[in-house]
Amino acid sequence: MTPAVEMRGVVKRFGAVIANDGVDLDIFPGEVLALIGENGAGKSTLMRVLYGFYGRDGGRIAIDGRAVSFASPVDAMAAGVGMVFQQFSLVPALSVLENLLVAWPQAPWWQGRTRPQVGRSLAWLDRLAPGIDSRRRVGELAVGERQVVELAKVLNLDPRVVILDEPTSVLTPAEASRLHGFVRDLAAQGKAVVLITHKIADVTACADRIAVMRRGRVTDEGPMAERSPAAIVSAMVGDAAIAEPSRPPAPAGSTPRLQILKLSTVATHAGCPVTDVTLEVAGGEIVGVAGVIGNGQVALAEALAGLEPVVSGDATLDGASLVSRRGHIPTPSDALAYIPERPIDNAVVGDLDLAVNLDLWRLSRQPLFGARPDRARRAFDLLARFDVRPPDPALHAAALSGGNLQKLVIARELSGTPKAVVACYPTMGLDVVAAAAVRRTMLEHAAHGAAVLWLSEDLDDLLMLAHRIAVLHCGRLVGVVPRAAATRDGIGRMMAGVQSDAA
């Protein structure tokens, strides 16, 4: 079969860093190619080169046997290549429909608001997520909903090559399963689909063939049917040890350290607000928060971090209020470590280097002029400890991949000795080695007496590590279940709003 895309000797450099080092890769129509590897292996960079987002520094690319050189994504889209990025390109101030019409190929969006045009522009969205109201502003959608809108926007362009960059990292298990079915449908229609992922579940559910990248090169390639999950993991990480931690014993004392008292927030971009939530976390305890994305988890986390004001109630850490009220915003401190849902939006400054980003919370306590002498040394240590790639303190944060951005934020937040940790999807977008390292670090903080509130889209994380699991539905606390009584089915029913007997 003639490849839809041929890449030969592709090279991409960022200064002294070689992100893609002479990559050869074929992508065939009618198949799903899983492009897998560790964070920073060069997967997303390679596909961004194909999409025209980056210019290549060497090699050649052919589409349907014809050599091409894309100056921008516009050229790539005209040639039938579409890409859904891990970091979205939607306009938050516009509605879902307006975002789809802006990218609609047949006519300018202001001329495309006739009933037939609107119907065609919404066809993919209706298939992917019929529950999303096209009149809502994108800024009001949860992250999982934005992912679906982004995918619908690209599919509206009818690409022959569809690139999906970590598409399930923000989806619930049910949403991910539905997406797997659509990916198979796309391949059945003759499209060439590239699935950039670190999740073995994505690979086993969708892929016909895998290509493994390590340190900028394709190191393994072949049919999925010939690979076991264990073999795929081994190809991705080599001899790296993946030691999953065990849950520590529950703290002997019951004195709460982090207290949430009848807390209610305003509605935000993150979905519905939380209403009258009361929850306590003792020092040394890990309390997981489960719920379908958009049901108040992020609103709760942002209120605890002082990023969003509260309507009523309070939250305290060792008796000191955390919440933001009118005229008062808590000063960031080392007492509370906060890992947000979207690091690129509200945890890093892309135009600043990694060393400064690792020092953000301390800047207000440093001299106005002159660099802190130990900043670079501290940055080198943290980048190595948390395996941020490339480990260059002078590199701008915007140059990092999504997984390495996540590790950068975790390095900053978990490098000290916080009294409490509020972690919002901390393993999202991380490869298996990095995710296991984050779990170990979180457990270490709990072992040293920190109160840990762990919000996760992955029930496996919570069932493995949490002492208790709290469930939010429509912004309200449905119940709190001790780990000994928690089951996947029981937590799932609570996430759907059904009260559990164990709650």
Buried (B, 14 or more C-beta within 10 A) or exposed (E): EEBBBBBBEBBBBBEEBBBBBBBBBBBBBBBBBBBBBBBBBBBBBBBBBBBBBBEBBBBEBBBBEEEBEBEEBEBBBEBBBBBBBBBBEBEBEBBBBBBBBBBBEEEEBEEBBEEEBBEBBBBBBEBBBEEBEBEBBBBBBBBBBBBBBBBBBBBBBEBBBBBBBBBBBBBBBEBBEBBBEBBBEBBEEEBBBBBBBBBBBBBBBBBBBBBBBBBBBBBBBEEBEEBEEEEBBBBBBEEBEEEEBEBBEBBEEEEBBBBBBEBBBEBBBBBBBBBBBEBBBBBBBBBBBBBBBBBBBBBBBBBBBBBBBBBEBBBBBEEEBBBBEEEEEBEBBEBBBBBBBBBBBEBBEEEBBBBBBBBBBBEEEEEEEEEBEEBBEBBBBBBEBBBBBBBBBEBBBEBBBBBBBBBBBBBBBBBEEBBBBBBBBBBBBBBBBBBBBBBEBBBEBBEEBBBBBBBBBBBEBBBBBBBBBBBBBBBBBBBBBEBEEBEEEBBBBBBEEBEBEBB
